Amino acid sequence: MIEKGKINIRQFTILVILFSLGSTILIVPSALASVAKQDGWIAAIVGIVLGILPLLIYIALGTRFPNQSLMEYCERILGKWAGKFVGLLFFSFFFLLAALVLRNVGDFITTIIMPETPIQVVHLVFLIVIMMGISLGLEVIGRASEIFLPWVIFLIFILITFLIPQIDFDRIQPVFEAKMTSILHGSLSVLSIPYLEMVVFLMLYPYIRQNKKVGKALIKGGLLGGGIIVILTLCCILVLGWDFTSRHTFPSYTLAKKIHVGEFLQRIEVLVAIIWFLTIFFKLAVCFYASVLGLAQIFNLSSYRPIIVPCGMILAVLSIIVYPNIVYFRIFASEIWPFYALTFGLFIPLLLLAVSSLRSIRG
């Protein structure tokens, strides 16, 4: 194996939770409200229910090939050359996802926090930390996730608790005003970000101890992360209203500005920034790790570490040119990305599972 480190079931579950929050907590509430309006939280629930289907497909694939990663059993199922071609397609998906996540970091910081800072500098600083983490291996990333998860949960609890006085239930009425087609359309945002993106965890499957329990851990992590997304979306609509939520690119950050406790506790939006930086770090780390590990396995390299820096340099450039501006990204995330993610997160894994079953190939 290229990767010598192992993570346990607990660390894997935590990584799934942090990955599912990642860029979702800042971007998805706006996409949900813009389509389903005040029923955006219902669309989020529908998206979670639909998201269970691809997770079941990943569990089935991982169970059939418990000691191989996605890239390795692509070749086993489809043959050497067709398998390598499909593996390269998956690599392109993971790498593009990493570029989009890195660009989310740059857009957020240069739009909200430090507007005069060049986005290239932000990307470079964040990417250096990611490359350092990846070079230390999967085991270190898993242990770090255990350290930071309690802080993420604590900060989310503080945020929601202090928002309770600002809640107005009239803002979600009338319930089910949006058409079912609008709710289903909105649910694609949650289905594609993050559930279809979780195909990346098939790269981690052989490096998990007690991998017979991975299926339950994946479902558990996905549901817990999805529950937090529903709660934050509901808070955005109840406090800000669906109209403001739909028009603002980062409504969750603006949500924290509404906190006023007496005259001594206010403007604590840094809570959301800290939550987002921690969760998106692990999402980007998992995506970039899967990219370099997959590329090393496709070309039969003995280690993935020598290609971390070259891939990081390409990633930094790609994150700048992947889309022109943040306005385009909102259209891209809601209208284009869901169908692109369906191809790699549902259709190709389903095809691999079907071919494997027909040929009776098992791990």
C-alpha positions in Angstrom: 0.0 0.0 0.0 1.1 3.5 -0.7 -0.4 4.8 2.5 0.9 3.1 5.6 -1.2 5.0 8.2 -4.7 3.9 9.4 -7.6 5.7 11.0 -10.3 4.2 13.2 -14.0 4.3 12.8 -14.5 7.2 15.1 -12.0 9.3 13.2 -13.6 8.4 9.9 -17.1 9.4 11.2 -15.7 12.7 12.3 -14.1 13.3 8.9 -17.4 12.6 7.3 -19.2 15.1 9.6 -16.6 17.9 9.0 -16.5 17.2 5.2 -20.3 17.4 5.0 -20.2 20.8 6.7 -17.2 22.2 4.8 -18.3 24.8 2.3 -21.9 23.7 2.8 -22.8 25.8 5.8 -21.9 29.1 4.1 -23.1 28.4 0.5 -26.0 26.0 0.5 -28.6 28.0 2.6 -28.6 30.7 -0.1 -29.1 28.2 -2.9 -31.9 26.5 -1.0 -33.8 29.8 -0.2 -33.4 31.1 -3.8 -35.3 28.1 -5.2 -37.6 26.9 -2.4 -38.0 30.2 -0.6 -39.2 29.8 3.0 -39.4 26.0 2.4 -35.7 25.9 1.9 -35.3 23.9 5.1 -37.7 21.3 3.8 -35.7 21.1 0.6 -32.6 20.4 2.8 -34.4 17.5 4.5 -35.4 16.1 1.1 -31.8 16.4 -0.1 -30.6 14.4 3.0 -33.1 11.7 2.3 -32.0 11.5 -1.3 -28.4 11.6 -0.3 -28.7 8.2 1.4 -28.9 6.5 -2.0 -25.4 7.3 -3.2 -24.1 6.5 0.3 -25.6 3.0 0.1 -23.9 2.6 -3.3 -20.5 3.6 -1.8 -21.0 1.2 1.1 -21.8 -1.6 -1.4 -18.7 -0.9 -3.4 -16.5 -0.6 -0.3 -17.9 -3.9 1.1 -17.1 -5.7 -2.1 -13.5 -4.4 -2.2 -12.6 -3.7 1.4 -8.8 -3.7 0.8 -8.7 -1.6 -2.3 -9.3 2.0 -3.1 -11.6 3.3 -5.8 -8.7 3.7 -8.3 -7.5 0.2 -7.7 -10.8 -1.7 -8.2 -11.7 0.5 -11.2 -8.9 -1.4 -13.0 -10.1 -4.7 -11.5 -13.7 -4.3 -12.7 -13.1 -2.6 -16.1 -9.7 -3.9 -17.1 -6.4 -2.2 -17.0 -6.8 0.6 -19.6 -10.5 1.3 -19.2 -10.0 1.3 -15.5 -7.1 3.7 -15.7 -9.2 6.0 -17.9 -12.1 6.0 -15.4 -9.6 6.5 -12.6 -8.3 9.6 -14.3 -11.8 10.9 -14.6 -12.3 10.4 -10.9 -9.0 12.2 -10.3 -10.2 15.1 -12.4 -13.4 15.2 -10.3 -11.5 15.2 -6.9 -9.0 17.7 -8.1 -11.6 20.1 -9.5 -13.5 19.8 -6.3 -10.4 20.7 -4.3 -9.9 23.7 -6.6 -13.5 24.9 -6.0 -13.2 24.5 -2.3 -9.9 26.4 -2.3 -11.6 29.2 -4.3 -14.5 29.3 -1.8 -11.9 30.1 0.9 -10.4 32.9 -1.2 -13.8 34.4 -2.1 -15.0 34.4 1.5 -11.8 36.1 2.9 -11.4 38.6 0.1 -15.1 39.5 0.0 -16.0 39.6 3.8 -12.9 39.7 5.9 -9.9 41.2 4.0 -11.2 42.8 0.8 -7.8 44.4 -0.1 -5.8 41.2 0.2 -5.0 39.5 -3.2 -6.8 36.3 -3.5 -3.6 34.6 -4.7 -2.0 35.2 -1.3 -5.0 33.8 0.5 -4.9 30.6 -1.6 -1.1 30.2 -1.2 -1.2 30.5 2.6 -4.1 28.1 3.0 -2.7 25.6 0.5 0.7 25.5 2.3 -1.1 24.4 5.5 -3.0 21.8 3.5 0.2 20.4 1.8 1.9 20.2 5.2 -1.0 18.2 6.6 -1.2 15.9 3.6 2.5 15.2 3.8 2.1 14.0 7.4 -0.4 11.3 6.3 -3.9 10.2 6.8 -3.4 9.2 10.4 -2.4 12.7 11.4 -5.4 14.2 9.7 -7.7 11.8 11.4 -6.2 12.6 14.9 -6.5 16.3 14.2 -10.2 15.9 13.3 -10.8 14.4 16.8 -9.2 17.5 18.4 -11.2 20.1 16.4 -14.7 18.5 16.3 -15.6 19.4 19.9 -14.8 23.0 19.2 -16.9 23.0 16.0 -19.9 21.6 17.9 -19.4 24.0 20.8 -19.3 27.1 18.5 -22.3 25.9 16.5 -24.2 25.4 19.8 -23.2 28.9 21.0 -24.3 30.4 17.7 -27.7 28.8 17.7 -28.3 29.5 21.4 -27.7 33.2 21.0 -29.9 33.4 17.9 -33.0 32.2 19.7 -34.2 35.7 20.7 -34.0 36.8 17.0 -36.2 34.0 15.7 -39.5 34.9 14.1 -41.6 31.9 13.1 -43.8 34.1 10.8 -40.8 34.1 8.3 -41.3 30.4 7.5 -45.1 30.7 6.9 -46.9 29.5 4.9 -45.2 26.1 5.1 -45.2 24.2 1.8 -46.0 27.3 -0.2 -43.3 26.3 -2.8 -44.2 23.8 -5.4 -42.9 20.2 -5.0 -40.8 20.8 -8.1 -39.1 23.8 -6.5 -38.4 21.8 -3.3 -36.9 18.9 -5.4 -34.9 21.4 -7.4 -33.6 23.0 -4.2 -32.8 19.6 -2.7 -30.2 19.1 -5.5 -28.0 21.6 -3.8 -27.8 19.5 -0.7 -27.6 16.2 -2.7 -24.7 17.5 -4.7 -23.0 19.4 -1.9 -22.0 17.3 0.1 -23.5 13.8 -0.5 -22.5 13.1 -4.1 -19.0 14.5 -3.2 -18.6 11.8 -0.6 -17.5 9.4 -3.3 -14.1 10.7 -2.4 -14.2 8.6 0.8 -13.9 5.4 -1.3 -10.3 6.4 -1.6 -10.0 6.1 2.2 -11.8 2.8 2.6 -8.8 0.4 2.8 -7.1 2.6 5.3 -9.8 2.3 8.0 -9.5 -0.2 10.9 -12.5 -2.4 11.4 -13.8 -1.5 7.9 -16.8 -3.8 8.4 -18.3 -0.9 10.4 -17.5 1.8 7.8 -21.0 1.6 6.3 -22.7 2.6 9.6 -20.1 5.3 10.2 -20.6 6.8 6.7 -24.4 7.0 7.2 -24.1 8.3 10.7 -21.6 11.0 9.7 -23.7 12.0 6.7 -26.9 12.3 8.8 -25.3 14.2 11.6 -23.7 16.7 9.2 -27.0 17.0 7.2 -28.9 17.7 10.4 -26.6 20.6 11.2 -27.1 21.9 7.7 -30.9 21.8 8.1 -30.7 23.6 11.5 -28.5 26.4 10.1 -30.7 26.8 7.0 -33.8 27.0 9.2 -32.0 29.6 11.4 -31.1 31.7 8.3 -34.8 31.8 7.2 -36.2 32.4 10.7 -33.8 35.2 11.5 -33.0 36.8 8.1 -36.0 35.8 6.0 -35.8 33.8 2.8 -35.5 36.8 0.6 -32.3 38.1 2.3 -30.9 34.6 2.6 -31.4 34.0 -1.1 -29.7 37.3 -2.1 -26.7 37.0 0.2 -23.8 34.8 -0.9 -22.8 33.9 2.7 -26.0 34.2 4.8 -24.7 32.1 7.7 -21.9 34.7 8.3 -24.4 37.5 8.2 -26.6 35.5 10.6 -24.0 35.8 13.3 -24.1 39.6 13.0 -27.7 39.5 14.3 -26.6 38.3 17.7 -27.2 41.0 20.4 -27.1 40.0 24.1 -27.4 43.1 26.1 -24.8 45.7 25.3 -21.7 43.5 25.8 -22.1 40.6 23.4 -22.6 41.4 19.8 -20.8 41.1 16.4 -19.5 37.7 17.1 -19.6 36.6 13.5 -16.0 35.4 14.0 -17.6 32.3 15.4 -19.0 31.3 11.9 -15.6 32.2 10.4 -13.8 29.8 12.8 -16.3 27.0 12.3 -16.0 27.4 8.5 -12.2 27.5 8.5 -12.0 24.4 10.5 -14.5 22.4 8.5 -13.3 23.5 5.1 -9.7 22.7 6.1 -10.7 19.0 6.5 -12.8 19.0 3.4 -10.0 20.4 1.3 -7.5 18.1 2.9 -9.6 15.0 2.1 -10.1 16.1 -1.5 -6.5 16.9 -2.1 -5.3 13.8 -0.4 -7.6 11.6 -2.5 -6.3 13.4 -5.6 -2.6 12.8 -5.1 -3.2 9.3 -3.7 -5.3 8.4 -6.7 -2.8 9.8 -9.2 0.0 7.9 -7.5 -2.0 4.6 -7.7 -3.0 5.2 -11.4 0.7 5.5 -12.3 1.9 2.9 -9.9 4.1 5.2 -7.9 5.7 4.0 -4.6 4.6 7.1 -2.7 2.3 10.1 -3.2 4.4 12.6 -1.3 6.8 13.6 -4.2 3.8 14.9 -6.2 2.2 16.9 -3.4 4.1 20.2 -4.3 3.6 19.9 -8.1 -0.1 19.1 -7.7 -0.4 22.0 -5.2 1.1 24.5 -7.6 -1.4 23.3 -10.3 -4.2 23.5 -7.8 -3.3 27.1 -6.9 -3.6 28.1 -10.6 -6.7 26.1 -11.3 -8.5 27.7 -8.3 -8.0 31.1 -9.9 -9.2 30.2 -13.3 -11.9 27.7 -12.4 -14.6 30.4 -12.5 -14.4 34.2 -13.2 -16.2 35.7 -10.2 -18.4 34.8 -7.2 -21.6 35.8 -9.1 -20.9 33.1 -11.7 -20.2 30.6 -8.9 -23.7 31.0 -7.5 -25.1 30.0 -10.9 -22.5 27.3 -11.3 -23.2 25.7 -7.9 -27.0 25.6 -8.3 -27.4 24.9 -12.0 -24.3 23.1 -13.3 -22.5 21.4 -10.4 -25.4 19.1 -9.4 -25.5 17.4 -12.7 -21.7 17.2 -12.9 -21.7 15.7 -9.4 -24.4 13.2 -10.4 -22.2 11.8 -13.1 -19.3 11.0 -10.7 -21.2 10.6 -7.5 -24.0 8.4 -8.7 -23.9 7.1 -12.3 -20.3 5.9 -12.5 -20.3 4.2 -9.1 -23.6 2.6 -9.9 -22.1 1.4 -13.2 -19.0 0.0 -11.4 -21.3 -1.8 -8.9 -23.4 -3.3 -11.7 -20.5 -4.5 -13.8 -18.9 -6.0 -10.7 -22.1 -7.8 -9.8 -22.5 -9.1 -13.3 -18.9 -10.4 -13.5 -19.1 -11.6 -9.8 -15.9 -9.8 -8.9 -15.4 -9.5 -5.2 -12.6 -8.3 -3.0 
